[in-house]
């Protein structure tokens, strides 16, 4: 099982040789076997790489994230067809009924709110009680938009009433960086299972390539929120970004066992597809901090 996240932060050349990623900087070369690599993050615009390496990374289902000159993720390597029966899976995806999607979205929202409640409890914020009341009001499809109401209460409780999501500040930069890492990780699992990231169960924005990913990442957002809250006074620098990336390698509980967050995401995404195909019941991920 792949386990390593490789971060490239300096001017270098990436290439492929005999099942190894080769990282060449000046006269120094480092070799990492592809079987060990789960994700490569290219955090420099001074990195060159070979097209053959990209092909091998794609064949081996290795996630690759690219960062811009401000060191923020802006894109990723994503294969067109990652499962042998992707056509069959996509046909099934197109046939998911509104009732199926609405009922699943209700469960996901309740799961997300449970995790937000736990984060607020860890932060000793009494606003968790209000979110508990919102959670009881969530219905199929969340037609009353309890998720959005909870989000306003939740972020104001954590970061203050003057906090506005997407403002250009260090807290938002940290949240966005963590969410981008989650997005890319979940994209990989969706494609690996043969489905399209564009067709969601709740998100339907025609300009969003990752509607389904945005649906499935909701329950994991509080993991990033919690980390950022307890590190909100830190400078958003290289060391901080590496700590955010490393959250994927931390162990949490899922279905009564301890797994890394990367492994939980893999199991969770597979479970959601099994739910939509009527094979299994939803297995919630409860973040306990």
N, C-alpha and C positions, 0 to 999 in steps of 0.2 A: 504494500500500500504506500502511495506517495505521501510524504509528510513535510517536505521542506518548502518554505517560501524563500525564494531568492530575490534579493533587492539589489539592483544595479544603480549606483548613485554617482559614479564618476565616468569620465570619458573612457570608452572602451569599445571593443568590437566583440560581438557575440556570433558564434558559429557552431557548426555541428560536426562531430567526428566520432564514428564508431559507438553510437548510442550515448555519447556524452555531449552536454552543453559545454562549450569552450568559451571562457571569458578571458580575453586578451587585453592587457593594459600595459602599454610600453613594452618591455621585454618579458613581462611576467604573464604566465598562462595558468588558469585554474580550470580543473575539469570536474564536472558534477554529472553523475549518471542520471539519465532522464527518469529512470524508475523511482528516484528519490524525490523528484520535483512535483509539487502540486501547483504552485503559482510562481510566476516570474513578474516582478514589478520593476519596470524600467523608469527610474526616477531621475532621469537626466535626458536633455535633448541633444547631448553630445555622444550618444550611443549609436553605433551602426550595427547592422545585423544582416545575416545572409537569408535569402529567400528559402534556401534548402532547410535552414533551421526552423523557419516558420512552418514549413510543410511538416517537419517531424514533430514539432510541438503540437500541431493540429492533430496529427495522426495519433499521438499519445494522450490527447485530451488534457493537455497542460494549459492552464489558464495564464494569459499574458496581459498585463495592465500597463498602459502607457501614461506618463505624467507630462504635464506641460512645463513651460519655463518657470512657473510659480510653484511647481512640484505638486500640483493637484491632478488627480486622475482625470483623463479626458476621453479615453477609449480603451478598447481591448481587442484581442484576437479571438474571433468566434468562428467556429466552423459552420458551414452550411448544413451538413448532414453528419450527425454524430452517432446515430443509431441505425442499425441495419433495416429496421422497419419503421422509419420515421414517417413515411407516407401513410401508413396505417394509423399511427398515433395522431397525426395531424387531422385525419378524417374524423377520428374520435373527438379530438379537441373541438372541431367545428360543430359537433353534434351535442356538446354539453348543453343541457337545458337551462333556461333561466332559473327554474326552481333549484336545480343542482347548484348553480353558481351562487344564488342568493343565500341558500342554506349554508353553504361552505363559508361564504363571506361573514355571515353572522358568527360562526364559530371562531374564525380567524380574529375578528374584531374583539370578541370576548377574551380570547387568548392574549391578544396584545394588551388589552386593558388590565388583565391580571398581572402582566409583567410590569406595566407602568405603575400599578398600585404597589408592587413589591419594591420598585426603585424609590418611590416616594416614602415608603416606610423606612427603607435603609437610610434615606436622607433626612428622616425625622420631620417630614412635612405632612401636616394634618389634612391637606387637600386630597389625600388618598381616599378619604371618606366620600367626597363628592364624586370621584371617579367610580367608586363602588356603586353609587346610586345610578350613574350612567350605565354601568355594565348591566344592571338589572333591566334596563329599558331597551337594550339592543334586541332588535327583531330581525327576521329574515331579510337579507339585503341591506340591513342598517339604514332603512329608509328615513329615519328621523335624524340620521347623521350624528349619532352619539360619539362616534370616533373623533370627529372634528371638534366637538364641544370639549371632549376629554383632553384633546391635544392642547388646546388653549390653556386650560387649567393646569395641565401637567408641566408645560414649558415655563409658564409664569411662576409656578411653585419652585421649579428647579433653578431658574436663572433670573428671576425677578420680573416684575410687571412691565418693565421697559424693554424686555427682550422681545425681539421680532425675528422669526425664522427668516433666513436668507439675507439678513443684513450682512454687510462686509465686516465682520468682526472675527476674533480668534475662536470664539465658542462655535459660531456657525461653520467656520473653516474646519474645525475639528470634527464636528458632527458630519459635515458633508464628506470629509475624507473617509471616516468610518463607514458611512452609508455606501459610499462608492465601492469600498472593499467588499461589503456584504452583497451589493448588487452584482458585482462581477462573479463572486463565488456562486451565487444562486443562478445566474445566467448559465454558468458552466453545467450545473446539474440539470437544468431544464433541457438544454440542448442535448446533453448526454442521454437523457431519457427519451429523446425523439420528438419533443414538442417545440412549438414556436413561442418565443418570448413576447412577441407582439400582441398575441390574443389573450387577454386577461379574463378574470372572472368578475372583477369589479372595475378596475381601471380600464378606461376605454379611449384614452386620448389618441387621436389619429396621428399625432406627431411624436408619440412616445414609442420607441422600439421595444421597450421593456415593460409593457403593461402587466404581463403575468408575473414578472420578477418583482415588480412593485407590490403586487398582491402578496406574494409569498414571503417577502422580506419583513413584513410588518411586525411579526411576532419577535423578530430579532433586533429591531431598532433599539429597544430599551437597554440591551446589552451595551451598545455604544453610548447611549445617553448617560447611563450610570458611570461609565468610565470617564466621560468628559466632565460630568458634574464634579467628581472627586479629584479631577485634575484641572479644573477651570482656571486656576491661577498660573498654570505652566505656560511657557512660551511654546507657540506652535512651530516647533523646529524639527530637525531630522530625527533626533532621539525620540521625541513625542510621537512622530509618525510611525517609527519602528515599533513603539509600544502598542499603538493602535493596531497595526498589522498583526502583531503577536497575539492579539485577542483570539484570532482564529485557532491558535494552538493551545489555548487554555481549556481546561476540562470543566464540563458542566454535567448536570444530571439530565438524562432523557430516557424515558421508559424504564426507569429503575436502575439504569447503569450509567457509568461515567464515560463520556466521550469528549474528544476535542470538539470545539464549535464547528470546525470544518466537517467532521464526521456526522455531527448532529444535523447540520444543514443537508448533507447528502441523504440521510435517512428521512428527514422531515419532508423534503421535496418528493421523494419516492412515495411516502405515505399519502401525501395530498393527491397524487395521481391515482393511487389505489382507491382512495375515497371517491374520487370522481368516476372511477370505473365500477364502483359498487363492491369492491373486493374487501375493503377493510374499514374500520372505524377511525376517525380522526385521532391522532396521537399528539396532544398538545405539548408544546415546549414551554415549561414554566421556569422562568429565570428567577433564581433565588439570590442572586448577588454573590 
